[in-house]
Amino acid sequence: MAWLIRGFLAIGVLLLMAGVMLATDRYRGLVGAGMALLAAGLAVASLRPLGTLAIGSAIEDQLVRGAAQGLWHVFLSGLATWGILLGGLGLVLGAAGSSVLEEFTPMSWLRQRARAMAEPATKRRQVARAVVLVGMGAFAVWQPGLTLRALVVVAGLTASLVGVRQLFQLVIATEPSDDPVTVLTGSGKALLITAVATVSVVALVAVWLLLRSPALPPVSTLVSGCNGHLELCTRPVNDVVFPGAHNAMSNAEIEDWMFPHHERDIQHQLRDGVRAFLLDVHYGFPGGARIKTDLGGMRQTMDAVEQAVGAEGMAAAERIREELVGVDEGKRGLYLCHGFCELGAYELTPTLAVIRQFLVRDPGAVLILVIEDYVTPEDLAEAFADSRLDEFVYQGAGSPWPTLGTLVMSGRRVLVFLESGTPGVPWIRPAFTHIQETPYTFHEPAEFTCRANRGGTDGELFQINHWIETTPAPRPSNAEVVNAYDALMGRARACRQERGMIPNIIAVDFYRTGDLFRVVDELNGVGE
């Protein structure tokens, strides 16, 4: 289309020149070309307002009508500029040609047209006049504002034509010191008119190009904020603290979820300010009262699952599993579960879509996803693609890490890590190649330690696991103690000193209980 526009524009200019050169009377040919361009300019410029009226008449639903009119305005906004250009060129050419035709003046032409309209010679023209007058009157009543604007445009064009024509007459006239005004004749006059018209057209096109492509102000490299604070935009990922939710998918807002770890669902966690999500993903079979876990690929990890949900959780899952009927084991999907999907599960892809919707609404948010995986990286990547969250995933190098501002400006604002480290998808990074952490099994606050666990001490990012283990059911009462400001800030400072790294992820249970966000803000240096 871009090449067609350029090609047809060039062809149009050549045809216009050929039409004038081949005309029997080139001056009249120039006037005709000018009037044709003026008419074309008016037609092009009127497409947007007339289309808006047509949409308003054709669509009854107010929301749909508003959306359609908005799209029409956006996509046809350039037509007004093109209309001005064509109309301006038509004025210059018409004025240039008419400046030497004494019998032709814009006012006399208008008077002739008005006289023909007032005194039509035949009945057919009388009927046509009546129809036109009725239509114009109805339109004026229906759209008085647009009618007034149209009249103003016509009046302005007429005045401009008269003025430009007068300027041409002054330019081509000479006034010797002792003779009355004389006018150039012959080839000299034609050459001068052509030169002046050419200069005028070039000047008009230059002005149009300037208006069409105005000088843009320098693009600011700053954004309104990264994770809620402008100060964080200049810092690399490994110099920022992210408030995290351990087992973020496990929450009390999921119907029939047993043993929840948080008060609110992932959508509310995002809104409340959680920016690091520890998630478990399993294969499951739908169709029954609950999702049935696909244990085919989990036999080697059953010890880890039992450690996660405890003996009581294992027993509950097995009882539920034995009672499940109607499960279609030929249809396997990806589910967010903790240990066993029988204890609570929901589909991964819609949740990833929720995360994507949040990122669209909050263009300054940067997220970290750490996935405890019981599925293949390829299936995870497919879920990201189906939800279109992959459009926001950072795919660059991991070290050195980019600043939050760089991620925000690029739109790639989600870092994805896989606990198993299974290769296959480049942007799903092995978690414990990049992340070093603390232990995560503590039964009372006195047991908290900052010693190295998975990831050793080589990763560029540091995760503090900060919750009390009471499998299978986490206790909010424990969170009230360990998530309190003094306990949480005290451990974060101790671990920073011992490990020599700022804690990049502070993962807790019951994120709304205690002072997680206050601690994170103070560690980031953005607290009050």
Phi, psi and omega in degrees: 000321180298318179290324177297320179300312181296318182295312181293327178295317178295317178298319179299318179297316180296317179295322179297314179296318180296320179299318180291316183293327183273353182293144176299316176245105187294329178295315178293326175297322178293319178297316180298319178296318179297316180294325178294317178296320179297316178296320178297319179299317178296319180296315181295316182293335183274352183298319183292309179294322180292322176296322177299318178296318181297318178297318180298329180277332188270335186247124183274320182297126187295317182293315180295318179299315179297319179295316181295317179295323178296317178296318179301315180297317184293312187281340179250016183297331181285346183293327179299319179294318177297321179298319178297318180298309181298316179296320179296318177298319178298319178299315182296313182293317180297318179294322179297316181288321185282346184294339179252002178259095185297331182281350180249120170225149179303321183291319179294325178296317179295320179296319179298318180293321178294321179294319178295327179286323183283329184231070180297142186280333185235164178295325179299317179291328177295317177297317180298319179298317181298316180297316180298316181295319178297316179297316180296320179295316179296319179295320180296322178290321182287318183229072182297322181296314180294323178298316179297319178296321179297318178297320178296319179297314180298316179298319180295318179296319179297315179297319179296318179298316179297317182293315181295321178298318179297322178296319177298318180297323179290324182291319185274358178268147174238148183228090177299160187295327184238018176236155173293171183298130175239160184243139175301148179232166172070213186294329179297317179297314181298318180297317181294316179299316179299317181296313181296318179297319180297313178300318180296317179297315179299317179297319180295318178297320179298317178297319180298316179297323179294318180289325183286328180232070181296154178297125182276143175294153180301138181287126180287138177273357180269154174238169185293339179166151177240120187052039173090358185218128180296328183298332183283345186294332183269002184258143175289163183305319183283006175241020182231142177263131180249124173292128188239155178243117176285133184049055186300332182288342184270105183210160188287348181275352177274122184300133177066017177281126180267139175062057182291150179260347184219162182281323188236163182282178186296324178301315179289326177301317178299313182296326182282344175120002175295134183232358174230128187237120174264116189234145173251132180235127181233162166277142177212162179249128179272175171120331180267191177296332176224169177282135179262125182292136173276106183273001184304318182257014187248358186303322182285349182245012183297328177296319178293323179294317179296324177295326182286317185256349178080167181297321180294318178295319177300315181296318179297318181296319181292323177297316179296320183296321180293334184268352183290133176228159177077014181279131179267097182280004173270354181236106184252140179226174178261128185228149171274113181221166172240100181080289179236132177290341177297336181274355182146132183198152169207161189294144181287313189301313178299327178291320175297325177294324176298317178297318178298317180299321178296317180297325177295319181286330182241089185288357179256003184277135174239128187240153172239129175243121176248113189254121169277109197254133171237025181225170180279151176301326181295320178291324175298314180299324178295320178295320177297320180291319181297325179274350184067015174290338179299338178295341183254000185279133177288131184239009181278189180292152182272333182218126000289147181284144178288165175284161177298324179297321177297317178297318181295315182294329180279341184084351180268090194241017180236124176258127185244128180234148182241124185296324181289336183073013181298127180284169177144323179235114188303323185274355170265101192273147174295119189302310191268014162275328183253339185242128168253149189221177171264169170300167183228004179248098178232135184257350175201157185303329182295342182276350183305136177219163180247012184294160183291143176232230179300142182089353178058228179232023185260339184293153180279341181249153185231126182244127175260120175269117192227080175204163178262128184275117176224054183302145002273351189248109174297150185245123176301331180297325176292322179297325178301329181277306189279339178270358177296154187307307186298317181292315184288314179293322179299317180289321180299317180292320180296317180292323178297319180290318184288319184267348179071025181219146172290137177289113183279331177231122172249105186259128182227166165265154178050066188300335181279348180267128179093209193232040181304310187290326176295316179298315181298316180298319181290321176296327177281351181074026180241006178285164180288000000 
